[in-house]
Amino acid sequence: MKKILIVDDDPQNRYLLKLVLQKENIEVIEAETGKGGLEKINDEHPDLIILDVMMPDINGFQIYEKIKDKNIPVIFLTAVADSDFQSEMEYIVKPVDIDVLVNTIKRYLK
């Protein structure tokens, strides 16, 4: 079973994403802070990370810089698509279209 880590400070977002992913037979790990996300990445070794950009402690871009050498696919969730995204970064603008998210995840988890 594939394992996805959701790092998002909004419990409602994590809950809804978890419901969708579990229906796709994906194991879900959650972290509500950037620091918690970094710990889970090291402890759980997820197959993919869904990463909120704006969080109170460490933002998604800072987390990405710390983990990009681990070669774990990252999908950013953002309220606003802006110029901070680099060409290799995959992102989905909120509110999230569930079909787009699931199809993007499936592309990475083949």
N, CA, C and O atoms as CSV, one atom per row, in Angstrom:
chain,resi,resn,atom,element,x,y,z
A,1,MET,N,N,0.851,-1.188,0.000
A,1,MET,CA,C,0.000,0.000,0.000
A,1,MET,C,C,0.891,1.243,0.000
A,1,MET,O,O,1.858,1.333,0.756
A,2,LYS,N,N,0.546,2.192,-0.859
A,2,LYS,CA,C,1.291,3.450,-0.922
A,2,LYS,C,C,0.945,4.306,0.292
A,2,LYS,O,O,-0.138,4.207,0.869
A,3,LYS,N,N,1.913,5.155,0.658
A,3,LYS,CA,C,1.775,5.979,1.862
A,3,LYS,C,C,1.984,7.447,1.489
A,3,LYS,O,O,2.988,7.806,0.874
A,4,ILE,N,N,1.022,8.286,1.870
A,4,ILE,CA,C,1.106,9.724,1.597
A,4,ILE,C,C,1.073,10.483,2.911
A,4,ILE,O,O,0.284,10.183,3.807
A,5,LEU,N,N,1.946,11.470,3.003
A,5,LEU,CA,C,1.972,12.379,4.152
A,5,LEU,C,C,1.282,13.678,3.758
A,5,LEU,O,O,1.629,14.300,2.753
A,6,ILE,N,N,0.300,14.081,4.561
A,6,ILE,CA,C,-0.365,15.372,4.391
A,6,ILE,C,C,0.177,16.307,5.467
A,6,ILE,O,O,0.052,16.024,6.659
A,7,VAL,N,N,0.776,17.419,5.049
A,7,VAL,CA,C,1.271,18.419,5.992
A,7,VAL,C,C,0.447,19.683,5.774
A,7,VAL,O,O,0.619,20.387,4.779
A,8,ASP,N,N,-0.446,19.958,6.711
A,8,ASP,CA,C,-1.358,21.100,6.593
A,8,ASP,C,C,-1.804,21.488,7.996
A,8,ASP,O,O,-2.161,20.627,8.800
A,9,ASP,N,N,-1.782,22.774,8.286
A,9,ASP,CA,C,-2.173,23.238,9.624
A,9,ASP,C,C,-3.687,23.293,9.808
A,9,ASP,O,O,-4.161,23.493,10.926
A,10,ASP,N,N,-4.448,23.121,8.738
A,10,ASP,CA,C,-5.909,23.167,8.828
A,10,ASP,C,C,-6.454,21.743,9.000
A,10,ASP,O,O,-6.366,20.930,8.079
A,11,PRO,N,N,-7.020,21.439,10.184
A,11,PRO,CA,C,-7.505,20.078,10.439
A,11,PRO,C,C,-8.614,19.652,9.477
A,11,PRO,O,O,-8.713,18.472,9.139
A,12,GLN,N,N,-9.440,20.584,9.037
A,12,GLN,CA,C,-10.517,20.242,8.109
A,12,GLN,C,C,-9.940,19.819,6.756
A,12,GLN,O,O,-10.427,18.864,6.151
A,13,ASN,N,N,-8.912,20.514,6.279
A,13,ASN,CA,C,-8.267,20.119,5.021
A,13,ASN,C,C,-7.664,18.723,5.138
A,13,ASN,O,O,-7.829,17.894,4.243
A,14,ARG,N,N,-6.967,18.466,6.241
A,14,ARG,CA,C,-6.357,17.151,6.435
A,14,ARG,C,C,-7.423,16.061,6.456
A,14,ARG,O,O,-7.253,15.007,5.844
A,15,TYR,N,N,-8.510,16.317,7.157
A,15,TYR,CA,C,-9.585,15.334,7.271
A,15,TYR,C,C,-10.184,14.998,5.903
A,15,TYR,O,O,-10.347,13.826,5.563
A,16,LEU,N,N,-10.509,16.027,5.124
A,16,LEU,CA,C,-11.118,15.797,3.818
A,16,LEU,C,C,-10.156,15.080,2.871
A,16,LEU,O,O,-10.559,14.163,2.155
A,17,LEU,N,N,-8.892,15.492,2.865
A,17,LEU,CA,C,-7.909,14.823,2.019
A,17,LEU,C,C,-7.730,13.367,2.431
A,17,LEU,O,O,-7.601,12.481,1.587
A,18,LYS,N,N,-7.725,13.134,3.734
A,18,LYS,CA,C,-7.570,11.767,4.233
A,18,LYS,C,C,-8.726,10.886,3.766
A,18,LYS,O,O,-8.504,9.754,3.335
A,19,LEU,N,N,-9.948,11.390,3.847
A,19,LEU,CA,C,-11.109,10.617,3.387
A,19,LEU,C,C,-10.976,10.242,1.911
A,19,LEU,O,O,-11.208,9.095,1.528
A,20,VAL,N,N,-10.604,11.212,1.098
A,20,VAL,CA,C,-10.468,10.966,-0.336
A,20,VAL,C,C,-9.378,9.937,-0.608
A,20,VAL,O,O,-9.573,9.019,-1.405
A,21,LEU,N,N,-8.230,10.087,0.052
A,21,LEU,CA,C,-7.099,9.198,-0.217
A,21,LEU,C,C,-7.346,7.783,0.299
A,21,LEU,O,O,-6.926,6.813,-0.333
A,22,GLN,N,N,-8.013,7.658,1.422
A,22,GLN,CA,C,-8.313,6.327,1.935
A,22,GLN,C,C,-9.253,5.572,0.996
A,22,GLN,O,O,-9.166,4.349,0.884
A,23,LYS,N,N,-10.147,6.293,0.322
A,23,LYS,CA,C,-11.023,5.654,-0.668
A,23,LYS,C,C,-10.211,5.132,-1.853
A,23,LYS,O,O,-10.654,4.227,-2.560
A,24,GLU,N,N,-9.041,5.695,-2.065
A,24,GLU,CA,C,-8.153,5.258,-3.146
A,24,GLU,C,C,-7.181,4.175,-2.662
A,24,GLU,O,O,-6.230,3.828,-3.362
A,25,ASN,N,N,-7.430,3.647,-1.456
A,25,ASN,CA,C,-6.589,2.604,-0.870
A,25,ASN,C,C,-5.149,3.071,-0.640
A,25,ASN,O,O,-4.187,2.361,-0.934
A,26,ILE,N,N,-5.039,4.286,-0.106
A,26,ILE,CA,C,-3.739,4.885,0.206
A,26,ILE,C,C,-3.662,5.094,1.709
A,26,ILE,O,O,-4.597,5.604,2.326
A,27,GLU,N,N,-2.538,4.695,2.292
A,27,GLU,CA,C,-2.308,4.946,3.716
A,27,GLU,C,C,-1.980,6.425,3.891
A,27,GLU,O,O,-1.184,6.985,3.137
A,28,VAL,N,N,-2.592,7.049,4.882
A,28,VAL,CA,C,-2.415,8.482,5.100
A,28,VAL,C,C,-1.754,8.737,6.451
A,28,VAL,O,O,-2.164,8.199,7.480
A,29,ILE,N,N,-0.734,9.563,6.414
A,29,ILE,CA,C,-0.061,10.048,7.618
A,29,ILE,C,C,-0.308,11.546,7.642
A,29,ILE,O,O,-0.340,12.188,6.592
A,30,GLU,N,N,-0.482,12.106,8.825
A,30,GLU,CA,C,-0.787,13.537,8.922
A,30,GLU,C,C,0.214,14.257,9.819
A,30,GLU,O,O,0.749,13.693,10.773
A,31,ALA,N,N,0.447,15.526,9.479
A,31,ALA,CA,C,1.216,16.418,10.338
A,31,ALA,C,C,0.554,17.786,10.266
A,31,ALA,O,O,0.178,18.251,9.190
A,32,GLU,N,N,0.415,18.426,11.426
A,32,GLU,CA,C,-0.266,19.724,11.457
A,32,GLU,C,C,0.689,20.901,11.456
A,32,GLU,O,O,0.253,22.050,11.385
A,33,THR,N,N,1.994,20.635,11.535
A,33,THR,CA,C,2.992,21.699,11.486
A,33,THR,C,C,4.116,21.296,10.534
A,33,THR,O,O,4.280,20.124,10.198
A,34,GLY,N,N,4.875,22.290,10.114
A,34,GLY,CA,C,6.031,22.004,9.276
A,34,GLY,C,C,7.057,21.150,9.992
A,34,GLY,O,O,7.597,20.206,9.416
A,35,LYS,N,N,7.329,21.479,11.248
A,35,LYS,CA,C,8.290,20.681,12.023
A,35,LYS,C,C,7.805,19.244,12.178
A,35,LYS,O,O,8.587,18.302,12.046
A,36,GLY,N,N,6.520,19.080,12.456
A,36,GLY,CA,C,5.950,17.740,12.561
A,36,GLY,C,C,6.048,16.995,11.245
A,36,GLY,O,O,6.282,15.786,11.222
A,37,GLY,N,N,5.868,17.718,10.147
A,37,GLY,CA,C,5.998,17.121,8.830
A,37,GLY,C,C,7.405,16.616,8.571
A,37,GLY,O,O,7.588,15.518,8.046
A,38,LEU,N,N,8.399,17.415,8.938
A,38,LEU,CA,C,9.793,16.992,8.752
A,38,LEU,C,C,10.091,15.727,9.552
A,38,LEU,O,O,10.779,14.829,9.066
A,39,GLU,N,N,9.575,15.657,10.774
A,39,GLU,CA,C,9.776,14.457,11.594
A,39,GLU,C,C,9.127,13.236,10.941
A,39,GLU,O,O,9.728,12.163,10.880
A,40,LYS,N,N,7.895,13.407,10.452
A,40,LYS,CA,C,7.183,12.284,9.827
A,40,LYS,C,C,7.886,11.822,8.544
A,40,LYS,O,O,7.910,10.629,8.241
A,41,ILE,N,N,8.449,12.761,7.803
A,41,ILE,CA,C,9.170,12.392,6.579
A,41,ILE,C,C,10.332,11.470,6.935
A,41,ILE,O,O,10.552,10.454,6.277
A,42,ASN,N,N,11.065,11.829,7.970
A,42,ASN,CA,C,12.216,11.025,8.377
A,42,ASN,C,C,11.815,9.699,9.013
A,42,ASN,O,O,12.500,8.692,8.833
A,43,ASP,N,N,10.708,9.693,9.757
A,43,ASP,CA,C,10.286,8.478,10.470
A,43,ASP,C,C,9.479,7.519,9.590
A,43,ASP,O,O,9.630,6.302,9.695
A,44,GLU,N,N,8.627,8.066,8.728
A,44,GLU,CA,C,7.642,7.260,8.001
A,44,GLU,C,C,8.022,6.949,6.553
A,44,GLU,O,O,7.496,5.997,5.976
A,45,HIS,N,N,8.913,7.723,5.960
A,45,HIS,CA,C,9.355,7.530,4.567
A,45,HIS,C,C,8.171,7.417,3.605
A,45,HIS,O,O,7.978,6.373,2.981
A,46,PRO,N,N,7.377,8.490,3.482
A,46,PRO,CA,C,6.206,8.425,2.604
A,46,PRO,C,C,6.600,8.316,1.129
A,46,PRO,O,O,7.712,8.664,0.733
A,47,ASP,N,N,5.653,7.822,0.334
A,47,ASP,CA,C,5.847,7.722,-1.110
A,47,ASP,C,C,5.578,9.048,-1.815
A,47,ASP,O,O,6.054,9.276,-2.927
A,48,LEU,N,N,4.811,9.921,-1.161
A,48,LEU,CA,C,4.459,11.223,-1.724
A,48,LEU,C,C,4.064,12.129,-0.565
A,48,LEU,O,O,3.601,11.658,0.474
A,49,ILE,N,N,4.252,13.436,-0.754
A,49,ILE,CA,C,3.900,14.418,0.279
A,49,ILE,C,C,2.961,15.451,-0.324
A,49,ILE,O,O,3.234,16.005,-1.390
A,50,ILE,N,N,1.856,15.706,0.364
A,50,ILE,CA,C,0.971,16.818,0.027
A,50,ILE,C,C,1.284,17.910,1.046
A,50,ILE,O,O,1.143,17.712,2.253
A,51,LEU,N,N,1.703,19.044,0.546
A,51,LEU,CA,C,2.309,20.057,1.406
A,51,LEU,C,C,1.618,21.406,1.236
A,51,LEU,O,O,1.626,21.989,0.152
A,52,ASP,N,N,1.024,21.889,2.318
A,52,ASP,CA,C,0.449,23.229,2.319
A,52,ASP,C,C,1.587,24.237,2.267
A,52,ASP,O,O,2.642,24.012,2.860
A,53,VAL,N,N,1.383,25.337,1.568
A,53,VAL,CA,C,2.446,26.341,1.465
A,53,VAL,C,C,2.502,27.201,2.720
A,53,VAL,O,O,3.571,27.370,3.306
A,54,MET,N,N,1.369,27.743,3.135
A,54,MET,CA,C,1.359,28.681,4.257
A,54,MET,C,C,1.019,27.965,5.565
A,54,MET,O,O,-0.107,27.519,5.783
A,55,MET,N,N,2.040,27.873,6.428
A,55,MET,CA,C,1.850,27.300,7.758
A,55,MET,C,C,2.543,28.216,8.764
A,55,MET,O,O,3.445,28.968,8.396
A,56,PRO,N,N,2.133,28.158,10.019
A,56,PRO,CA,C,2.644,29.130,10.988
A,56,PRO,C,C,4.114,28.966,11.377
A,56,PRO,O,O,4.767,29.956,11.705
A,57,ASP,N,N,4.645,27.756,11.349
A,57,ASP,CA,C,6.020,27.591,11.836
A,57,ASP,C,C,7.046,27.572,10.705
A,57,ASP,O,O,7.942,28.416,10.665
A,58,ILE,N,N,6.922,26.633,9.804
A,58,ILE,CA,C,7.827,26.526,8.659
A,58,ILE,C,C,6.943,26.438,7.422
A,58,ILE,O,O,6.041,25.601,7.376
A,59,ASN,N,N,7.177,27.281,6.418
A,59,ASN,CA,C,6.307,27.208,5.248
A,59,ASN,C,C,6.712,26.059,4.329
A,59,ASN,O,O,7.792,25.483,4.466
A,60,GLY,N,N,5.836,25.746,3.406
A,60,GLY,CA,C,6.046,24.610,2.517
A,60,GLY,C,C,7.321,24.702,1.697
A,60,GLY,O,O,7.975,23.688,1.452
A,61,PHE,N,N,7.683,25.913,1.269
A,61,PHE,CA,C,8.913,26.079,0.489
A,61,PHE,C,C,10.154,25.749,1.315
A,61,PHE,O,O,11.104,25.156,0.804
A,62,GLN,N,N,10.144,26.133,2.592
A,62,GLN,CA,C,11.278,25.822,3.477
A,62,GLN,C,C,11.394,24.314,3.696
A,62,GLN,O,O,12.497,23.768,3.717
A,63,ILE,N,N,10.265,23.651,3.856
A,63,ILE,CA,C,10.279,22.195,4.007
A,63,ILE,C,C,10.827,21.554,2.733
A,63,ILE,O,O,11.669,20.658,2.792
A,64,TYR,N,N,10.347,22.018,1.593
A,64,TYR,CA,C,10.787,21.463,0.316
A,64,TYR,C,C,12.312,21.578,0.171
A,64,TYR,O,O,12.966,20.630,-0.265
A,65,GLU,N,N,12.865,22.712,0.527
A,65,GLU,CA,C,14.318,22.896,0.433
A,65,GLU,C,C,15.071,21.886,1.296
A,65,GLU,O,O,16.154,21.433,0.927
A,66,LYS,N,N,14.498,21.537,2.437
A,66,LYS,CA,C,15.157,20.588,3.345
A,66,LYS,C,C,15.044,19.138,2.885
A,66,LYS,O,O,15.854,18.302,3.284
A,67,ILE,N,N,14.053,18.828,2.052
A,67,ILE,CA,C,13.810,17.420,1.706
A,67,ILE,C,C,13.993,17.100,0.226
A,67,ILE,O,O,13.908,15.935,-0.160
A,68,LYS,N,N,14.238,18.098,-0.603
A,68,LYS,CA,C,14.222,17.828,-2.043
A,68,LYS,C,C,15.268,16.808,-2.479
A,68,LYS,O,O,15.110,16.182,-3.527
A,69,ASP,N,N,16.324,16.629,-1.707
A,69,ASP,CA,C,17.339,15.630,-2.058
A,69,ASP,C,C,16.872,14.201,-1.735
A,69,ASP,O,O,17.546,13.240,-2.108
A,70,LYS,N,N,15.740,14.049,-1.055
A,70,LYS,CA,C,15.214,12.715,-0.721
A,70,LYS,C,C,14.453,12.083,-1.886
A,70,LYS,O,O,14.091,10.908,-1.834
A,71,ASN,N,N,14.214,12.866,-2.931
A,71,ASN,CA,C,13.511,12.375,-4.126
A,71,ASN,C,C,12.122,11.815,-3.817
A,71,ASN,O,O,11.708,10.808,-4.391
A,72,ILE,N,N,11.413,12.472,-2.911
A,72,ILE,CA,C,10.019,12.135,-2.632
A,72,ILE,C,C,9.164,13.158,-3.386
A,72,ILE,O,O,9.355,14.361,-3.205
A,73,PRO,N,N,8.232,12.711,-4.221
A,73,PRO,CA,C,7.383,13.675,-4.919
A,73,PRO,C,C,6.588,14.526,-3.932
A,73,PRO,O,O,6.101,14.040,-2.911
A,74,VAL,N,N,6.472,15.817,-4.270
A,74,VAL,CA,C,5.732,16.763,-3.438
A,74,VAL,C,C,4.684,17.445,-4.304
A,74,VAL,O,O,4.975,17.914,-5.404
A,75,ILE,N,N,3.462,17.494,-3.792
A,75,ILE,CA,C,2.401,18.280,-4.404
A,75,ILE,C,C,2.046,19.382,-3.417
A,75,ILE,O,O,1.598,19.111,-2.303
A,76,PHE,N,N,2.249,20.621,-3.833
A,76,PHE,CA,C,1.919,21.764,-2.988
A,76,PHE,C,C,0.441,22.100,-3.131
A,76,PHE,O,O,-0.131,22.006,-4.217
A,77,LEU,N,N,-0.167,22.495,-2.011
A,77,LEU,CA,C,-1.512,23.064,-2.030
A,77,LEU,C,C,-1.369,24.531,-1.665
A,77,LEU,O,O,-0.738,24.865,-0.662
A,78,THR,N,N,-1.947,25.402,-2.467
A,78,THR,CA,C,-1.766,26.827,-2.238
A,78,THR,C,C,-3.054,27.592,-2.516
A,78,THR,O,O,-3.836,27.227,-3.394
A,79,ALA,N,N,-3.253,28.645,-1.762
A,79,ALA,CA,C,-4.409,29.508,-1.987
A,79,ALA,C,C,-4.162,30.418,-3.191
A,79,ALA,O,O,-5.107,30.833,-3.862
A,80,VAL,N,N,-2.898,30.724,-3.463
A,80,VAL,CA,C,-2.551,31.626,-4.560
A,80,VAL,C,C,-1.336,31.080,-5.292
A,80,VAL,O,O,-0.289,30.858,-4.683
A,81,ALA,N,N,-1.468,30.864,-6.579
A,81,ALA,CA,C,-0.306,30.456,-7.381
A,81,ALA,C,C,0.500,31.712,-7.674
A,81,ALA,O,O,-0.015,32.665,-8.259
A,82,ASP,N,N,1.754,31.713,-7.271
A,82,ASP,CA,C,2.571,32.905,-7.486
A,82,ASP,C,C,3.933,32.529,-8.053
A,82,ASP,O,O,4.180,31.371,-8.390
A,83,SER,N,N,4.789,33.493,-8.152
A,83,SER,CA,C,6.086,33.290,-8.797
A,83,SER,C,C,7.082,32.537,-7.919
A,83,SER,O,O,8.201,32.274,-8.360
A,84,ASP,N,N,6.708,32.183,-6.689
A,84,ASP,CA,C,7.616,31.436,-5.821
A,84,ASP,C,C,7.766,29.981,-6.264
A,84,ASP,O,O,8.703,29.300,-5.846
A,85,PHE,N,N,6.860,29.507,-7.097
A,85,PHE,CA,C,6.938,28.125,-7.554
A,85,PHE,C,C,7.985,28.000,-8.655
A,85,PHE,O,O,8.002,28.774,-9.612
A,86,GLN,N,N,8.853,27.012,-8.496
A,86,GLN,CA,C,9.853,26.725,-9.508
A,86,GLN,C,C,9.252,25.769,-10.521
A,86,GLN,O,O,8.247,25.118,-10.236
A,87,SER,N,N,9.847,25.675,-11.688
A,87,SER,CA,C,9.260,24.897,-12.777
A,87,SER,C,C,9.079,23.423,-12.434
A,87,SER,O,O,8.160,22.787,-12.950
A,88,GLU,N,N,9.943,22.856,-11.565
A,88,GLU,CA,C,9.817,21.437,-11.232
A,88,GLU,C,C,8.787,21.170,-10.140
A,88,GLU,O,O,8.524,20.012,-9.816
A,89,MET,N,N,8.210,22.200,-9.579
A,89,MET,CA,C,7.256,22.037,-8.481
A,89,MET,C,C,5.847,21.803,-9.011
A,89,MET,O,O,5.367,22.515,-9.894
A,90,GLU,N,N,5.201,20.793,-8.453
A,90,GLU,CA,C,3.805,20.486,-8.784
A,90,GLU,C,C,2.935,21.175,-7.744
A,90,GLU,O,O,3.179,21.045,-6.544
A,91,TYR,N,N,1.921,21.908,-8.196
A,91,TYR,CA,C,1.030,22.543,-7.220
A,91,TYR,C,C,-0.402,22.538,-7.715
A,91,TYR,O,O,-0.679,22.505,-8.913
A,92,ILE,N,N,-1.304,22.572,-6.736
A,92,ILE,CA,C,-2.737,22.632,-6.994
A,92,ILE,C,C,-3.283,23.795,-6.176
A,92,ILE,O,O,-2.990,23.934,-4.989
A,93,VAL,N,N,-4.083,24.628,-6.838
A,93,VAL,CA,C,-4.638,25.809,-6.184
A,93,VAL,C,C,-5.910,25.426,-5.429
A,93,VAL,O,O,-6.748,24.678,-5.931
A,94,LYS,N,N,-6.033,25.958,-4.206
A,94,LYS,CA,C,-7.239,25.760,-3.399
A,94,LYS,C,C,-8.334,26.685,-3.910
A,94,LYS,O,O,-8.013,27.768,-4.398
A,95,PRO,N,N,-9.594,26.322,-3.825
A,95,PRO,CA,C,-10.090,25.054,-3.324
A,95,PRO,C,C,-9.705,23.922,-4.273
A,95,PRO,O,O,-9.740,24.074,-5.494
A,96,VAL,N,N,-9.344,22.804,-3.691
A,96,VAL,CA,C,-8.791,21.684,-4.431
A,96,VAL,C,C,-9.882,20.962,-5.212
A,96,VAL,O,O,-10.926,20.609,-4.665
A,97,ASP,N,N,-9.623,20.750,-6.490
A,97,ASP,CA,C,-10.472,19.897,-7.314
A,97,ASP,C,C,-10.017,18.467,-7.033
A,97,ASP,O,O,-8.903,18.086,-7.393
A,98,ILE,N,N,-10.865,17.689,-6.400
A,98,ILE,CA,C,-10.493,16.347,-5.951
A,98,ILE,C,C,-10.052,15.461,-7.114
A,98,ILE,O,O,-9.091,14.702,-6.983
A,99,ASP,N,N,-10.741,15.549,-8.244
A,99,ASP,CA,C,-10.351,14.731,-9.398
A,99,ASP,C,C,-8.948,15.085,-9.882
A,99,ASP,O,O,-8.161,14.200,-10.218
A,100,VAL,N,N,-8.641,16.357,-9.916
A,100,VAL,CA,C,-7.297,16.792,-10.329
A,100,VAL,C,C,-6.264,16.277,-9.336
A,100,VAL,O,O,-5.209,15.788,-9.739
A,101,LEU,N,N,-6.554,16.381,-8.052
A,101,LEU,CA,C,-5.622,15.907,-7.033
A,101,LEU,C,C,-5.384,14.401,-7.158
A,101,LEU,O,O,-4.236,13.957,-7.164
A,102,VAL,N,N,-6.450,13.620,-7.258
A,102,VAL,CA,C,-6.323,12.164,-7.340
A,102,VAL,C,C,-5.555,11.769,-8.600
A,102,VAL,O,O,-4.686,10.898,-8.544
A,103,ASN,N,N,-5.861,12.395,-9.725
A,103,ASN,CA,C,-5.148,12.080,-10.967
A,103,ASN,C,C,-3.673,12.455,-10.888
A,103,ASN,O,O,-2.821,11.739,-11.415
A,104,THR,N,N,-3.370,13.563,-10.239
A,104,THR,CA,C,-1.976,13.976,-10.070
A,104,THR,C,C,-1.240,12.986,-9.183
A,104,THR,O,O,-0.110,12.600,-9.483
A,105,ILE,N,N,-1.869,12.576,-8.103
A,105,ILE,CA,C,-1.258,11.591,-7.201
A,105,ILE,C,C,-1.012,10.275,-7.931
A,105,ILE,O,O,0.066,9.693,-7.815
A,106,LYS,N,N,-1.995,9.810,-8.675
A,106,LYS,CA,C,-1.843,8.541,-9.406
A,106,LYS,C,C,-0.694,8.607,-10.404
A,106,LYS,O,O,0.005,7.617,-10.619
A,107,ARG,N,N,-0.502,9.753,-11.000
A,107,ARG,CA,C,0.601,9.924,-11.953
A,107,ARG,C,C,1.949,9.697,-11.276
A,107,ARG,O,O,2.861,9.114,-11.862
A,108,TYR,N,N,2.061,10.163,-10.043
A,108,TYR,CA,C,3.323,10.021,-9.300
A,108,TYR,C,C,3.504,8.637,-8.675
A,108,TYR,O,O,4.634,8.182,-8.496
A,109,LEU,N,N,2.418,7.978,-8.346
A,109,LEU,CA,C,2.511,6.712,-7.620
A,109,LEU,C,C,2.405,5.486,-8.526
A,109,LEU,O,O,2.176,4.382,-8.033
A,110,LYS,N,N,2.562,5.651,-9.801
A,110,LYS,CA,C,2.496,4.509,-10.728
A,110,LYS,C,C,3.463,3.418,-10.344
A,110,LYS,O,O,3.535,2.390,-11.018
